[in-house]
Structures are given as C-alpha cells and as structure tokens.
Amino acid sequence: MTNMVKIDIISGFLGAGKTTLINKLLQEAYIGEKIALLENEFGEIAIDSDLFADYDIKVKEIANGCICCTLQGDFIKGIHELVREYAPDRIIIEPTGISHLKDTIYACNEAARDADIQLNCIITVVDAAMFPVFMDVSGEFYRQQVVDGRTIVLSAVQNLEENDDLDEIISGIRALNPTAPIIAEPYDEIDGLELLQMAEESGMLKECRHDHEHNHDHDHNCDGDHDQDNNQDHLQPRQDNEGFRSCSFRTDKVWTEAEISELFQKLTESSSGLIFRAKGFLNTESGMVKVNFVYGRGEIIPSTYTGPGKFVIIGKDLAETTLEKLFPGNSADQKLFNVRTIRS
Ligand SMILES: Nc1nc2c(ncn2[C@@H]2O[C@H](COP(=O)(O)OP(=O)(O)OP(=O)(O)O)[C@@H](O)[C@H]2O)c(=O)[nH]1
C-alpha cells in the first residue's frame, strides 16, 4: 500500500508570518523528509518561492489569484503533479493571506479524491500585535482564517509592546475559535518539532467546525462530504476578495537604504491607498535585499536572490499612478518596468 502524502496547510493573513514559520519547520521539524511546497500568491509576480531556493525541496507556485476563487482547478492539478512527479512525504501549502481557509481545505479534499494524500495540519498564523487592528480593518476572511484553523500559532509575540495584553489577544482568538490549541511562544523559544507535533495532534481531530455562519452561501464538512450544489458553488470563480488589489513592479534601479525607508514612508501614506502588505527584492549598492512591509512596519534583509528587482504591493484603493512613480524603470530596458492590477 502506498504511503499517504501528508498535507500541512500554513494559512494566515497577509504578512502574518507564514513564510517565517515554514522556514522554522523546514529547519527544525521536517528534517529528513522529502518536502514539496505549494505557494499561492495573490500578486502576479511570485516572491515567496525565491525565499526557499536554498532548501532541497520542490517548490511549485500558483500566482496571480487565490485558491479560494479562480484557481481551485490549478491548485488541485498542482497537488496531483507534485504527488505524481515528485512523490514527496509531505506537501506544505501556503495559501495567499487573502483567501478563505475552508476553501483551501475543500480543494485539498477534492484533490484527495484522486491522489493518496491526507490533510495533516491546518495551522493559522496570527501576528499577535496586529490581531486587534486587523480584526477591525482587514475583512471577513481574516476572522474566518482564525475560526477555521485547527491550530493557531501566534507570531511576533516578542514584538508585543508593554501595553499590548497577550491574554486579551488570546481571549479574542478564543472567542472565535474555542477549541484550537493556541501556541503563543516566541518562535525563538519553541522547538519547531514540538510545534509540529502539537499541530499534528489537533489536525488529526475528526471534529470540524464548519457549521458557523459565514458569508458564503453554503456549509460543508472537512471530510470532502459535499453535495453537488456545493461543488458547483465552489468551483465557480468567486469575486470575493473584499476589494483587495495588487500592483507588481519590476525595477533594476539601485536603491539606497534611505530610499527604501522613504518607500516605506510612502506606502504608509493614505495618498498611496490602504496598503496591508508589500514585499519584494530590490537591488542596493551592497547587493540584493528582501524588503518586507506589513501595515506600516518595514524590514530590510540581505538576500542571496540573484534575479531582477521585483516588488508587489497588496491593499485596497491602491493609487496606482502614485505607486508607479515610486518604481522608476531603467531607461536602458523599459521592458523591465511593469505595472498591472489584477482583477479579484
Ligand atoms: N520578529 C519576528 N518577525 C516576524 C515573525 N513572523 C513574521 N515576522 C516578520 O513579519 C514579516 C512578514 O513575515 P512573513 O513570514 O513573510 O509573512 P507571510 O505570512 O508569509 O506574508 P505573506 O507574504 O503576506 O504571505 C517579515 O518582516 C518577518 O520578518 C516573528 O515571529 N518574529
């Protein structure tokens, strides 16, 4: 009998810390396993898959949309291809931050009809400090990701300010999801293997809470027990990304640190739109850097990435013309400069 391929879903809102957690699990928990990673990104330029170039794993990306609407077919096909061509022990799935977790679960169960795979962990990563803010400003799928997670992992706990109350944050999460274990240790202080084992234990629970009210017009179980109407409903493209848009840029400009800080400042200004997430690789005098921006918080990290500069901005009411001006293209090769907005 063939061994079942385990599927670990690492979900969470934009910038929650999914990629950071996957890195930790690769280094501390998935040792010795043959791992495949399925990356689903909302913007039309993929960024995250380049972050895993140093690992001996198979990375497949599904960009320019999300699993929960137009890409279910691509996603299911992607899982089947990984199983058939790579035969991994485990597939890690990182859905876009603006997707409905239950739809990713549904798509996995659909994929399981024709492949020896089994859902193993369903983790939702929640940035501890941002929880109260994002509950207010982000949208329904933020709440639903917390509701549907089988394990909640709090990220950036060490970044909490003195006046942030961790107990209050945990109670807020508990109110949405009364049963999932909540792991609230700073990433540095918890062993990845221990974290995985906890997530696997709660992932194994058959009980599934998909009977709550939500803004889909259907209910379903985790076990793939869907009637025909529900299938129809899910497999139709849905226009429900709640007004989120993305702009993607390629630029070969050489940036100074001061210019990147200025970029962060511009991304924070309301004249640019409501920007939740921006990320990319930019060239600087001292080499490529990975640039992370999460709702006003910016970070620059040296990177071994060697491709062209690229940058994705995700938010609502994006002022495209203003944003376009922040990414001057190289006049020697205008083709590298590219701006698009996708339809959600
Ligand atoms: N210090 C610290 N920083 C974190 C932690 N988790 C995430 N971050 C930072 O938050 C930013 C976003 O982290 P990612 O892991 O890229 O988040 P993501 O959920 O994959 O983001 P998307 O690309 O939007 O899917 C980065 O600047 C990280 O360094 C954490 O536990 N501790």
The ligand as a Gaussian input file, in Angstrom:
#p B3LYP/6-31G(d) Opt

LIG

0 1
 N       10.491000      39.068000      14.810000
 C        9.578000      38.364000      14.175000
 N        9.242000      38.770000      12.957000
 C        8.317000      38.070000      12.324000
 C        7.727000      36.927000      12.881000
 N        6.868000      36.447000      11.998000
 C        6.904000      37.274000      10.942000
 N        7.793000      38.251000      11.134000
 C        8.101000      39.359000      10.211000
 O        6.878000      39.740000       9.571000
 C        7.105000      39.972000       8.184000
 C        6.240000      39.056000       7.349000
 O        6.603000      37.705000       7.611000
 P        6.333000      36.550000       6.558000
 O        6.761000      35.276000       7.199000
 O        6.891000      36.896000       5.248000
 O        4.751000      36.617000       6.481000
 P        3.772000      35.847000       5.480000
 O        2.585000      35.479000       6.273000
 O        4.478000      34.759000       4.773000
 O        3.424000      37.018000       4.484000
 P        2.766000      36.980000       3.033000
 O        3.927000      37.146000       2.118000
 O        1.871000      38.177000       3.002000
 O        2.067000      35.704000       2.868000
 C        8.585000      39.774000       7.964000
 O        9.162000      41.051000       8.060000
 C        9.010000      38.870000       9.102000
 O       10.353000      39.051000       9.433000
 C        8.119000      36.520000      14.197000
 O        7.615000      35.567000      14.800000
 N        9.056000      37.272000      14.781000

